Amino acid sequence: MVMMTRRRWLAASGATALAAALAGCAVFGNDYTFSQSQLQAALERKFPFNKRYMELFDIQLANPRLTLDAERNRVNVQFDATIDNRLFFGQPLTGRFALDSGLRYDAPSRSLVLQDPQVQQFDVSGLPPQFARQLNALGGVLAEQLLQGYPLYTFRPDQLRLAGSSVEPGTITVLPNGINVKINRP
């Protein structure tokens, strides 16, 4: 039988207590708060966004820039946009696309996703005047159909487990410098 010295016993006990305290912080947390920089980094990993629409337009959104609107509990995202339809335009058109959106939790993807995005700006340089109206309509469709439900942040599986049980995010609150997500306990 191996005898443990008092020093080893104290060291082992201290390490166990520290591990339990650290685990307790993660296990008993009621919410997550993500800073704007954490969300910006998560968003950047999901871009560029490329989509073909109606077999006519190739759309690319790149370089997302996230701002937070705590007063309205919404996020604002601005992108560099490229629209390519060589049939009508001859060369790709570039500009800016901006939207604001609410957020909701999507359980199947474990993500905070855009909810009811609304176009705030869709400016394209060099656009022939006869296409301006159609392109503005395309911006609305892009926001409503293509970006509705687009993930802003995806939770890791371990972030959605407390004391061995699965949990789901509840109330989502946009703060001046981040987003707070309450956790619904089982």
N, C-alpha and C positions, 0 to 999 in steps of 0.2 A: 504494500500500500504506500502510495506516495503522499507525503505530508506537504501541505502547502504552507509556506512561510507567511507570516503576518503581512509582510510587504507585498508579496505576490497576491495574497487574498485581497488586500486593500486596492491594489492596482486593478485586479479583475473586477471587483465590485464597483469601483469608480467607472471603469469602461462600460460595464453593463448599465449602470445608472445613466451615464451620458447617452448611450445608445437609446435607452428607453425614453429619455427626455426628448431627444431629437425625433424619435418615431412618434412620440405623443404630439409634437407640434404638427406633423404632417397628418396624423390620423384624426386629430380632433379639430382641424381647421374648419371654419364655416364658410369660407369664401376664398377666391383667388383674385388677386389684383394684378393685372398686367400693365406694365408701363407703356407709354406711347412708343418708346424705342423698341421694346420687345415685340409689340404688335407690328411696327414698321418692318422689323427684320423678318417676322413670320410672313408678312404680306409680300415682301420682296422675293422670297423663295418661291412664290407661286406665279411669278411673272417672268417673261412676257406671256400674255394671254393671246392666243391666236384662234380665230374663229372664222369660218366661211358662212356667210349668211345668204340665203336664197340662191345659192349657186352663182351669185353675181359679185358679191363683195368679199374680199379677204380683209379682215379687220385684225389689227394687232394693237394691243394696249401694253405699254411698257413703262418702266420707271414710276411706279405708284408712289404717291406722297400722301400720307395719312395725317389728317388733323382731327381733333376731337371737339364736338359741340356739346358740352355738358348741359347747357341751358335747355337744349331740345332733345337730349338723350340720343344723339345721332352721331355718326361718323361721316367725315368728308374724305373722299379719295379723288385725287387728281392724277391723270395719266397723260403720257405722250401717246398720241393716236396716229396710226397709219392706216389709210384705207386704199385698197388697191382694186381697181377695176379698169384694166387696160382698154376694154371695149369702149367705155365712155370717157375716161379721163386721159388715157395715153400714158400717164406715169402715176406712181403712187402719190397720194395726197397726205400731207402731214398736218397735225394740229394738236389741240388739247381737248381732253374730255374730262369732265368733272361731274361727280355725283355726290349726293348725300343719301344716307341710308340708316335705317334702324338695324338692330341686330336681334337674332334669335338663336337658340341652340337647336342643332340638327342632330338627333340621337344616332341615326345610322352612320353618319360620317364622324361623329364625336367632335363637331366643329361649331364655332361661332360663325354664323353666316349672315350675309347681307339680307335684309328684309325690307321689301318695298323701296328699292333704290329709285331716286328721282334725279333726272339730269339737271344739272345746274349750268353747265357750259358745254358747248360742242362747237368749237371753232376750228375750221380747216382752212389753211392758207392755199390760195390758188384755185379755189373751187369755182367752176363755171356757174354763173348766176342761175341758170336753168335747173341746176341740181341742188341748190341750197335748201329748198323746201323738203325734197326727198331725203337729203342727208340729215336734216334735223329730225325728221320722222324716224330715220334709221337710228339716230342717237337714242331716241325714246325706246325703241324696240330693243336696242342693245342693252339698255339699263333694265328694262322690264323682263325681257325673256332670257337674255344670255347671262346677266349678272345677278338676277334674283337667285338667292340661295348659294352664291359664290362664297367659299370659305375664307374667312379673315384669319382665324386661328384654329388649329386642330389640337385637341387635347391628346396627350399621351395616355395610354391605358392606365398607368399607375396614378395619374392625376384624378381619375374617376373611381378610385377605390378608397374606402375608409373602413378601417378595422375589419378588413376581409370582405366587405360588402360593396357592391356596385352602387354608385350614386350618380345623380344627374344634376347638371347646372340648372339653376332656377332664374331668379331675377337678374337681369343684366343692366348695369348702370354705367353710363359714360361719365367719367370724371374729367376735370380739366387736364389731367396729366396721365390718364390711363383708363382702364375699363375694369370694373369690379363685377365679379360673377359670384352670386350666392350659391351655395351647395345645398340641395335638398337632401336631407338625411332619410335613410330607409325607415 
